[in-house]
Amino acid sequence: MKEHPKIIDRILEGIQPHQSFCIIGHVRPDGDCIGSQMALALALRSEGKQVVCWNDDTVPRKLRFLDPDGLMTRPHSGHSFDCVIATDAASLERVGTIAKHIGQRKLFINIDHHASNTRYADLNWIAAREPSTGELIYRLLRVAKWPITPPIADCLFTAVSTDTGSFQYPTTRPGTYHVAGELVQRGANLERICDEVYQSYPLARVRLLKHVYNQFRLTHDNQIAWFWLKKRDFTRAGADTSDAEGLIDHIREMEPVVVACVLEELEPELTRISLRSKDSRVNVNHIAAQFGGGGHSAASGARIAGRPLAVQRRVVAAIKKAIDAAKL
Amino acid sequence: MKEHPKIIDRILEGIQPHQSFCIIGHVRPDGDCIGSQMALALALRSEGKQVVCWNDDTVPRKLRFLDPDGLMTRPHSGHSFDCVIATDAASLERVGTIAKHIGQRKLFINIDHHASNTRYADLNWIAAREPSTGELIYRLLRVAKWPITPPIADCLFTAVSTDTGSFQYPTTRPGTYHVAGELVQRGANLERICDEVYQSYPLARVRLLKHVYNQFRLTHDNQIAWFWLKKRDFTRAGADTSDAEGLIDHIREMEPVVVACVLEELEPELTRISLRSKDSRVNVNHIAAQFGGGGHSAASGARIAGRPLAVQRRVVAAIKKAIDAAKL
C-alpha cells in the first residue's frame, strides 16, 4: 500500500482514546454517505466502541439493506459524545439539524472528498481528488488494520460504486478499480448490492420517470436539457425526494446534451438546482458558484431564491454562457 | 502477474512466424467483440504484422470511435491469410458468412469466454470463468510484452466494461477490477468511452422511452409488466429496431415486477415477444417454449402468429400461470 497522508495517523490517534462516537452524514444521504457512515460505524463497533449514526433524513429504501440492525437514527437533543465524525458532508449546513445536537463532544472529525469542503471540524481530511468518501474510509481502515468484513465491504463497495456512477465518471482513478477489486475479494456481495441499488426501483420512482420523459425540455441546439420537479409532481407520483435521486442521468445521457439540469421546488420561491456536465470544458461548479452553490466540475448544485420561472431563465442563461465560452 | 496458462504460450508461438492476419468476430457484434478484435489488431500491427478485421455486421454506432482508421470491414472472397483469429465467437455459426471466406489459412486460433464454445479452431483458448474476452486479450498482450497503448487500452476497457454491465454483473471477478484499473492507468480514456458507450442515446431512443413510460401496463399484483412496440411507434419516434435494445430493462427494474415482457409488431398478425424473469423460480424459457420460442431461464423470446390482442392475452395468461405455479 502506498504511503498514506499524515492526517490519517492524526485521525486514528484522535479516535483511539475515545469510547462514544456519533457518525453523521449529509441531508438527502446517497450511497457514498450511507456506505461511508455504516462502514466506519461497523469498524468502530468491532473495535469495541459505542457508535450511533445520525442522519437528518431517513435512509433511502434501496440502501436499507446496508443497515439491517437499524444503526441509522434521526438526531435528537440531550446527547453527548466523545467524538463526532462527519463523512461526505462538505459543510456544517449540509448536515442539517444535526448541527444543533452535536455541541457536546470532545473531538470533531471531518472526512470528505468535496473540494468545496469548509474544513469545519477539529481534524479535517479533505481529499478532493478521490471520487468517493468511501475510498477514504477504505484507506483509513487499511491503515488502522481494522478488519474489512463482508458487511463492511458491502458498504464500501456501495459507496465507491454509486459515487463513480458504477465506475464510469471520469473522476474514477486507477486506484478506485483496485479498491473495488479488493472489496469484492473481501466478500462484497456484488449480486445483492447491484440488485438493490441499481435494479429495484419503486413504482413511485417509475411514475416520476414518466413525468421526466413527458416534461423534459431541450434548448441551445439540444445541448441543454432540463426538467422541473414540483411538489405536486412528488404528490401525484406518491414519491419522496429520495425517489428523485439519479433522475438527472436520464436527461444527461441523451446524445446531444452537454449540460443537464434539474430544478426542484423546495418552497414556492426557493428552488434547488442540480447540474451535470458531460464535457470537461464546461465546469458546472463555476455555474453553481454563481448562485451561491458548489460541488465538482462535472456535478454541482445550488439553492436559489426567487420566482421559479425567473430562476429557470437565469440558470439556463448561465449554462448557455458557459457552453458558448467553452467553444465546443 | 500470476502464472499464465500454457495455451497463451502456444498461441504466441503460433502467431510469431506469420505475417498476414484476419481477426474475426460474431454477428451483431457487441463491445466485447469489437473491443477484443480491435485491441488485438492494433497490437499485431505494432508488431509489424498485416491485419484486417472482418465482421458480418457493421460496427454499432456507439462503438465506432474505437475504429477511427476503418480497420473493420465486411468479409469478401478471394483472400488467403497466414492466420485467422476468432475472438468472442462461441461457434463457427456465430461468425456468420465469414466462415465461407476463411478457408485459405495456415493456422486458426479461437479466443473466447463462452462456456458453450465448440472449440472449432486449431488452437482454442476458452476461459469460461472470465467475464469478458477482452480480459483474455489483455492477458495475452501482457504475456507477449506487447505495448498496451492508449488506443488499445480504450478497446480493452470497452470490452471489459460492457460485458460486465459496467462492473455490476455477479460474474465480475476481483481481477476484472484490477485489469480495469491497469487499463485506465495505461491511458484508457474513461470520459470518452463512457460518454460514447453509455451516455449517448440518440433522441429517437429517448422518444421510444417516453412511449414505454406512457404505455407500459402492470398486472397480477404488479408482478407482470409489459408494453407494445408497434411499427407506428418506431415511425413516430424516428427510431429503428436497434434503438429498442435494452428498453425491456426499464420495466424489468421496477421493484415488484417478476416477469417483464415486450410485444413487438413484426407484421399485422405476427408478434415477437421478449421475456425477462427476475426470479429463478420463474423460468421464462419454459414460457417461450409454449409459443415455439426459447432462450435461457432469465431471458427468452418467441414469434407468435395471430391477432395482437389475442397474442397478448395468451402470453400474459401463460406468465400468470408460471408465476402462480412458482408460489412466490
Interface residues (C-beta under 8 A of the other chain):
Chain A: S161 G165 S166 F167 Q168 Y169 P170 T172 R173 P174 G175 T176 Y177 H178 A180 G181 E182 V184 Q185 L190 E191 C194 Y198 Q199 S200 Y201 P202 L203 V206 L209 K210 Y213 N214 N222 H250 R252 E253 M254 E255 P256 K278 S280
Chain B: S161 G165 S166 F167 Q168 Y169 P170 T172 R173 P174 G175 T176 Y177 H178 A180 G181 E182 V184 Q185 L190 E191 C194 D195 Y198 Q199 S200 Y201 P202 L203 V206 L209 K210 Y213 N214 L218 N222 H250 R252 E253 M254 E255 P256 K278
